[in-house]
Amino acid sequence: MAEKTVGPVVLDLKKSIRFDSAKITREMLTETPEMRVALMCLEPGQELAPHKAPLRLMMYCVQGKGIFIVGDQEIEADEKTAIICDPMVQHGFKASLGERLVVMAVVTPAETE
């Protein structure tokens, strides 16, 4: 079992950005029971198909611009825009505006009451 990290975790996103013309690239940047952070890089035309998950989600547009799907809404967003999604709400995104798209996804457990 890995030891618990003490101190801050620094995520240098520039070092993790990688594109693949055949598929979305995904890198898990950090993962704890309380939070997961992943970086996804999309070439123009690539898409993360809308899906549901029992988790809270923040999709943060790091680079480029694209269309983010939350529920039945399509939201055009560009760099430095964050979109929050509640548990079990359909969500996804696509690089459909002629640009590459880099999205950092931050996922936390849903409250269970």
C-alpha positions as CSV (number, residue, x, y, z in Angstrom):
1,M,0.0,0.0,0.0
2,A,1.3,3.4,-0.9
3,E,2.1,5.9,1.8
4,K,-0.1,8.9,2.1
5,T,1.4,12.0,0.6
6,V,2.2,14.9,2.9
7,G,2.2,18.4,1.5
8,P,0.8,19.9,-1.7
9,V,0.5,18.1,-5.0
10,V,1.6,20.3,-7.9
11,L,0.1,19.4,-11.3
12,D,2.1,20.9,-14.1
13,L,-0.5,20.5,-16.9
14,K,1.9,21.6,-19.6
15,K,3.9,18.4,-19.1
16,S,0.8,16.2,-19.4
17,I,-0.8,17.6,-22.6
18,R,-0.5,15.1,-25.4
19,F,-2.6,14.6,-28.5
20,D,-3.3,11.5,-30.6
21,S,-5.1,11.8,-33.9
22,A,-6.6,8.3,-33.4
23,K,-8.2,8.8,-30.0
24,I,-8.7,11.0,-27.0
25,T,-5.7,10.9,-24.7
26,R,-6.4,10.6,-20.9
27,E,-4.1,10.9,-18.0
28,M,-5.0,10.5,-14.4
29,L,-3.1,13.3,-12.7
30,T,-4.1,12.4,-9.1
31,E,-6.5,10.0,-7.4
32,T,-7.6,9.8,-3.8
33,P,-10.8,8.6,-2.2
34,E,-11.9,12.2,-2.0
35,M,-11.0,13.4,-5.5
36,R,-9.8,12.4,-8.9
37,V,-8.2,14.7,-11.4
38,A,-7.8,13.7,-15.0
39,L,-6.6,15.5,-18.1
40,M,-8.1,14.8,-21.5
41,C,-6.8,16.1,-24.8
42,L,-8.9,16.0,-28.0
43,E,-8.0,16.7,-31.6
44,P,-10.6,18.6,-33.7
45,G,-13.6,16.3,-34.3
46,Q,-13.0,14.0,-31.3
47,E,-15.6,13.6,-28.6
48,L,-16.2,12.2,-25.1
49,A,-19.7,10.8,-25.6
50,P,-22.3,12.0,-23.1
51,H,-22.7,9.6,-20.2
52,K,-23.9,9.6,-16.5
53,A,-21.9,9.0,-13.4
54,P,-22.9,9.1,-9.6
55,L,-20.2,11.7,-8.9
56,R,-19.9,15.5,-8.8
57,L,-17.8,16.8,-11.7
58,M,-16.1,20.0,-12.7
59,M,-15.0,20.2,-16.4
60,Y,-12.3,22.9,-16.7
61,C,-11.3,24.0,-20.2
62,V,-7.5,24.4,-20.0
63,Q,-6.8,25.0,-23.7
64,G,-8.8,25.6,-26.9
65,K,-12.6,25.6,-27.1
66,G,-15.4,23.1,-27.6
67,I,-18.9,22.2,-26.9
68,F,-19.8,20.8,-23.4
69,I,-22.9,18.8,-22.9
70,V,-24.7,19.0,-19.5
71,G,-28.1,17.4,-19.4
72,D,-30.0,18.7,-22.4
73,Q,-27.8,21.8,-22.8
74,E,-24.9,22.4,-25.1
75,I,-22.5,25.0,-23.8
76,E,-19.8,26.6,-26.0
77,A,-16.7,27.2,-23.8
78,D,-13.1,28.3,-24.2
79,E,-10.0,28.5,-22.0
80,K,-10.4,29.2,-18.3
81,T,-14.1,28.2,-18.2
82,A,-15.3,25.8,-15.6
83,I,-18.6,23.8,-15.9
84,I,-20.0,22.0,-12.9
85,C,-22.2,18.9,-13.2
86,D,-24.3,17.3,-10.6
87,P,-24.4,13.5,-10.1
88,M,-26.3,11.4,-12.6
89,V,-26.6,14.3,-15.1
90,Q,-25.6,13.4,-18.6
91,H,-22.3,15.1,-19.5
92,G,-19.6,15.1,-22.2
93,F,-17.6,17.3,-24.5
94,K,-16.4,17.6,-28.1
95,A,-13.7,19.5,-30.0
96,S,-16.1,20.5,-32.7
97,L,-15.2,24.1,-33.2
98,G,-12.1,23.4,-35.4
99,E,-9.6,23.6,-32.5
100,R,-7.8,21.2,-30.2
101,L,-9.4,20.9,-26.7
102,V,-7.8,20.2,-23.4
103,V,-10.1,19.5,-20.4
104,M,-9.2,18.9,-16.8
105,A,-11.9,16.9,-15.1
106,V,-12.2,17.0,-11.3
107,V,-14.4,14.4,-9.8
108,T,-15.6,14.1,-6.2
109,P,-18.0,11.6,-4.6
110,A,-21.6,12.5,-4.4
111,E,-23.0,13.2,-1.0
112,T,-24.8,10.1,0.4
113,E,-27.5,11.1,2.8
